[in-house]
Amino acid sequence: MTLTLYAHPFSSYSQKALIALYENGTPFEWRLLSHENPQVLEEFAALWPLKRFPVLVDGSHTVIEASIIIEHLDLHHPGPVRLIPENAADALEVRMLDRFFDNYISTPQQKIVFDSLRPEAERDTRGVTDARAMLDTAYDWLDKHMAGREWAAGGHFSLADCGAAPFLFYADWTHRIDTSFANVIAYRQRLLKRPSFARAVDEARPYRPLFPLGAPARD
């Protein structure tokens, strides 16, 4: 049965799901969300009226939210790379770190980007300042956490790393990771070298001019 993914290659949450698919070479049909594809947009809106992507369709099942998509793939379409550990305690750590990257890296990063799209008179200066402070605090915590680690949870690539890869990628573009956070910088570089994420980054390159803050000439 063919899996169908409604996503956009420049979206961090789409990349999170794509990494999981690429890790295991899981076949799927790509439905690119673009204003140039109005029929695909209509299909997507019918599947999920909140219009947040990615969305995975697996037969009669519509699966929303990138973390749940990865959980679904690990449960129903497992491959050689298990992204959720079988051990319950290890799985709990993976899920906790997944929430860390969602809530304390991606959320403040997107706050800064979305605020930049507002008219000048409607911008939330205090909110952006708070978001930058949260990122610095999150970088500091993560730097300590990653000391002596290769991947976020234990020694194996997992769901947590699927989220960390695109979120740290765009966070560094948005609010540069200070050089004092050497463990975070090294972790980000390892993620960029991971073939599944490297593929997602390459697929997104044509869309870099869309980054509201200006994409840096690196990565």
C-alpha positions as CSV (number, residue, x, y, z in Angstrom):
1,M,0.0,0.0,0.0
2,T,1.4,3.4,-1.0
3,L,2.1,6.0,1.6
4,T,1.4,9.6,0.6
5,L,3.0,12.6,2.2
6,Y,1.6,16.1,1.9
7,A,4.6,18.3,2.6
8,H,6.9,21.1,1.5
9,P,10.7,20.5,1.3
10,F,11.6,23.8,2.9
11,S,9.4,23.2,6.0
12,S,11.3,22.1,9.1
13,Y,8.4,19.8,10.2
14,S,8.2,18.3,6.8
15,Q,11.9,17.6,6.9
16,K,11.4,15.9,10.3
17,A,9.1,13.4,8.7
18,L,11.2,13.1,5.5
19,I,14.3,12.1,7.6
20,A,12.4,9.2,9.0
21,L,11.3,8.1,5.6
22,Y,14.7,8.4,4.1
23,E,16.4,6.7,7.1
24,N,14.7,3.4,6.1
25,G,14.2,4.0,2.4
26,T,10.5,3.8,2.9
27,P,8.7,4.3,-0.4
28,F,6.1,7.0,-0.5
29,E,4.3,9.3,-2.9
30,W,5.2,13.0,-2.5
31,R,2.4,15.5,-2.8
32,L,4.1,18.9,-2.9
33,L,2.2,21.7,-1.2
34,S,2.5,24.7,-3.4
35,H,0.2,27.4,-4.8
36,E,1.3,26.1,-8.2
37,N,-0.6,22.9,-7.3
38,P,-4.1,24.0,-6.3
39,Q,-5.5,20.5,-6.6
40,V,-3.0,19.2,-4.1
41,L,-3.8,22.1,-1.7
42,E,-7.5,21.2,-2.0
43,E,-6.8,17.6,-1.2
44,F,-4.7,18.6,1.8
45,A,-7.3,21.0,3.2
46,A,-9.9,18.3,2.9
47,L,-7.7,15.9,4.8
48,W,-6.7,18.3,7.6
49,P,-8.7,21.6,7.8
50,L,-6.2,23.1,10.1
51,K,-3.8,23.0,7.2
52,R,-0.6,22.2,9.1
53,F,1.8,20.0,7.4
54,P,3.1,17.4,7.0
55,V,0.2,15.0,6.7
56,L,0.7,11.3,5.9
57,V,-2.0,9.1,4.3
58,D,-1.7,5.4,4.8
59,G,-4.6,3.6,3.2
60,S,-7.7,4.8,5.1
61,H,-5.7,6.5,7.8
62,T,-4.8,10.2,7.9
63,V,-1.9,10.8,10.2
64,I,-1.1,14.3,11.4
65,E,1.8,15.9,13.3
66,A,5.4,15.0,12.4
67,S,6.2,13.2,15.6
68,I,3.1,11.0,15.3
69,I,3.9,10.3,11.6
70,I,7.3,9.0,12.7
71,E,5.7,6.9,15.5
72,H,3.2,5.6,12.9
73,L,6.0,4.6,10.5
74,D,8.0,3.0,13.3
75,L,5.0,0.9,14.3
76,H,3.4,0.0,10.9
77,H,6.3,0.4,8.4
78,P,9.4,-0.5,10.4
79,G,12.8,-0.6,8.8
80,P,16.4,-1.4,9.9
81,V,16.6,2.0,11.8
82,R,14.2,1.9,14.7
83,L,13.5,5.5,15.6
84,I,11.5,4.6,18.8
85,P,13.5,2.2,21.2
86,E,11.7,-1.0,22.2
87,N,12.8,-0.4,25.8
88,A,10.1,1.7,27.4
89,A,12.5,3.8,29.5
90,D,14.7,4.5,26.5
91,A,11.6,5.4,24.5
92,L,10.5,7.9,27.2
93,E,13.8,9.7,26.9
94,V,13.5,9.9,23.2
95,R,10.0,11.3,23.4
96,M,11.0,13.8,26.1
97,L,13.9,15.1,23.9
98,D,11.5,15.2,20.9
99,R,9.3,17.6,22.9
100,F,12.4,19.6,23.9
101,F,13.3,20.2,20.3
102,D,9.7,21.0,19.3
103,N,8.9,23.4,22.2
104,Y,12.2,25.0,23.0
105,I,14.1,25.1,19.7
106,S,11.5,25.1,17.0
107,T,8.8,27.2,18.7
108,P,10.9,30.2,19.6
109,Q,12.7,30.0,16.2
110,Q,9.4,30.2,14.4
111,K,8.2,33.0,16.6
112,I,11.1,35.1,15.4
113,V,10.6,34.2,11.8
114,F,6.8,34.7,11.8
115,D,7.2,38.1,13.6
116,S,9.5,39.3,10.8
117,L,6.6,38.7,8.3
118,R,4.3,41.1,10.2
119,P,3.9,44.8,9.3
120,E,6.2,46.9,11.4
121,A,3.4,48.3,13.5
122,E,2.2,44.8,14.4
123,R,5.5,43.3,15.5
124,D,6.0,41.8,19.0
125,T,9.3,43.2,20.1
126,R,9.0,41.7,23.6
127,G,7.9,38.4,22.3
128,V,10.9,38.2,20.0
129,T,13.3,39.2,22.8
130,D,11.8,36.4,24.9
131,A,12.1,33.9,22.1
132,R,15.8,34.7,21.6
133,A,16.4,34.3,25.3
134,M,14.6,31.0,25.3
135,L,16.9,29.8,22.4
136,D,20.0,30.8,24.3
137,T,18.8,28.9,27.4
138,A,17.9,25.9,25.3
139,Y,21.3,26.0,23.6
140,D,23.0,26.1,27.0
141,W,21.0,23.1,28.3
142,L,21.6,21.1,25.1
143,D,25.3,21.8,25.2
144,K,25.5,20.2,28.6
145,H,23.3,17.4,27.6
146,M,25.3,16.6,24.5
147,A,28.6,16.3,26.3
148,G,30.0,12.9,25.4
149,R,27.0,12.0,23.3
150,E,26.8,11.3,19.5
151,W,23.0,11.5,19.2
152,A,20.4,13.1,21.4
153,A,19.2,10.0,23.2
154,G,21.8,7.3,23.9
155,G,24.0,6.0,21.1
156,H,21.4,5.5,18.4
157,F,19.8,7.9,15.9
158,S,16.1,8.3,16.9
159,L,12.9,10.4,16.6
160,A,14.6,13.0,18.7
161,D,17.4,13.5,16.1
162,C,14.8,13.7,13.3
163,G,13.4,16.8,15.0
164,A,16.8,18.2,16.1
165,A,18.2,18.2,12.6
166,P,15.9,20.7,10.9
167,F,15.1,22.7,14.0
168,L,18.8,23.4,14.9
169,F,19.5,24.0,11.2
170,Y,17.0,26.9,11.0
171,A,17.5,28.0,14.6
172,D,21.2,28.7,13.8
173,W,20.1,30.8,10.8
174,T,17.6,32.7,13.0
175,H,19.6,33.1,16.2
176,R,23.2,32.0,15.8
177,I,24.4,29.3,18.1
178,D,27.2,30.9,20.1
179,T,30.7,29.4,19.7
180,S,30.7,28.7,23.4
181,F,28.2,26.0,22.8
182,A,30.7,23.7,21.1
183,N,28.8,20.5,21.7
184,V,25.7,21.9,20.1
185,I,27.6,23.1,17.0
186,A,29.3,19.7,16.7
187,Y,26.0,17.9,17.0
188,R,24.5,20.1,14.3
189,Q,27.4,19.3,12.0
190,R,26.9,15.6,12.6
191,L,23.2,15.9,11.8
192,L,24.1,17.8,8.5
193,K,26.3,14.8,7.5
194,R,23.6,12.3,8.2
195,P,22.6,11.1,4.7
196,S,18.9,11.3,5.4
197,F,19.1,14.9,6.5
198,A,21.7,15.9,3.9
199,R,19.2,14.7,1.3
200,A,16.4,16.8,2.8
201,V,18.7,19.9,2.9
202,D,19.6,19.5,-0.7
203,E,16.0,19.1,-1.8
204,A,15.2,22.4,0.0
205,R,18.1,24.4,-1.5
206,P,16.0,25.9,-4.4
207,Y,13.7,27.5,-1.8
208,R,16.3,29.3,0.3
209,P,15.4,32.7,-1.1
210,L,12.0,32.3,0.7
211,F,13.6,32.5,4.1
212,P,12.3,35.7,5.6
213,L,15.5,36.6,7.5
214,G,17.8,35.9,4.6
215,A,19.5,32.5,4.2
216,P,23.1,32.6,5.1
217,A,25.7,31.6,2.6
218,R,26.6,28.4,4.4
219,D,25.3,24.9,5.2
